[in-house]
Amino acid sequence: MQTDLAVRSLSALSHPSRLAAYRALVQAGPDGLAVGELRDALALPAATLTAHLNQLRAVGLVSDERQGRVIRLRADFGRMNALVGFLTENCCGGETCAPAAPGACAAPALNDH
């Protein structure tokens, strides 16, 4: 992932409602959620949700598909993994680590002297 796209992706996620929407779509998995389901879960007005989703779509974090009268939203897991990979590519000084594991690459606690 290029630095510019990483910055724009992180910027898109930097609003509480957009982050909540994205996390809900990630949690929903590959089946995603209908727009109405996401709107109800977040308790956002339709126009507000649309504006937030447009920013997530613009950086490729979210895609949608019309299924009859329903628009189904999905997190793009490939893009999410590319962003996480960008953030962790230099993790642990280049050593192999598991950044998703609790405590991996974490600084020692202050009372661990």
C-alpha positions in Angstrom: 0.0 0.0 0.0 1.3 3.4 -0.9 1.7 6.0 1.9 -0.9 8.4 0.3 -3.6 5.7 0.3 -2.7 4.7 3.9 -3.1 8.3 5.0 -6.4 8.7 3.2 -7.7 5.4 4.6 -6.7 6.4 8.2 -8.3 9.8 7.7 -11.5 8.1 6.5 -11.5 6.0 9.7 -10.7 9.0 11.9 -14.4 9.9 12.6 -16.3 8.0 15.3 -19.3 7.3 13.1 -17.2 6.1 10.2 -15.1 4.0 12.5 -18.2 2.5 14.1 -19.7 1.8 10.6 -16.5 0.1 9.4 -16.1 -2.0 12.6 -19.8 -3.1 12.2 -19.1 -4.2 8.6 -15.9 -6.0 9.6 -17.8 -7.8 12.4 -20.6 -8.8 10.0 -18.0 -10.7 7.9 -18.2 -11.4 4.2 -22.0 -11.3 4.1 -21.9 -7.6 5.1 -25.0 -5.7 6.2 -27.9 -4.0 4.4 -27.7 -0.2 4.5 -30.9 -0.1 6.6 -29.4 -2.6 9.1 -26.3 -0.5 9.5 -28.3 2.7 9.8 -30.4 1.1 12.5 -27.4 -0.3 14.4 -25.7 3.1 14.4 -28.8 5.2 14.8 -27.7 7.7 12.2 -29.9 9.7 9.8 -29.8 8.2 6.2 -28.1 11.2 4.7 -25.4 11.3 7.4 -24.7 7.6 7.0 -24.5 8.0 3.2 -21.9 10.8 3.6 -19.8 8.7 5.9 -20.0 5.6 3.6 -19.0 7.7 0.6 -15.7 8.5 2.4 -15.1 4.9 3.2 -16.0 3.9 -0.4 -13.6 6.5 -1.8 -10.6 4.8 -0.2 -11.8 1.3 -1.0 -12.5 0.2 2.6 -16.2 -0.4 1.8 -18.0 -1.7 -1.2 -21.7 -2.1 -2.0 -23.9 -4.3 -4.1 -27.5 -3.9 -5.1 -29.5 -7.0 -4.3 -33.0 -6.2 -5.6 -34.3 -3.3 -3.5 -31.5 -3.7 -0.9 -28.0 -2.3 -1.0 -25.6 -4.6 0.8 -22.4 -3.1 2.2 -19.2 -5.1 2.8 -15.9 -4.3 4.3 -13.0 -4.9 1.9 -10.9 -7.3 3.9 -8.1 -7.2 1.3 -7.8 -3.4 1.7 -8.1 -3.7 5.5 -5.3 -6.3 5.5 -3.1 -4.1 3.3 -3.6 -1.2 5.7 -2.7 -3.3 8.7 0.3 -4.7 6.8 1.4 -1.2 5.9 1.2 -0.2 9.6 3.1 -3.3 10.8 5.6 -3.9 8.0 8.4 -2.5 10.2 7.1 -4.0 13.4 9.6 -5.3 15.9 12.6 -3.9 14.2 12.1 -6.2 11.2 11.9 -9.4 13.2 9.0 -11.7 12.6 6.2 -11.1 15.0 2.5 -11.5 15.4 1.1 -8.0 15.8 -2.4 -9.2 16.1 -1.5 -11.3 19.2 -2.0 -9.5 22.5 1.3 -8.2 23.8 3.3 -8.9 20.6 5.4 -5.9 19.7 4.1 -4.1 22.8 6.5 -2.0 24.9 7.1 -3.6 28.3 4.9 -2.4 31.1 6.4 0.3 33.3 6.4 -2.0 36.3 8.3 -4.8 34.6 11.7 -3.6 35.7 
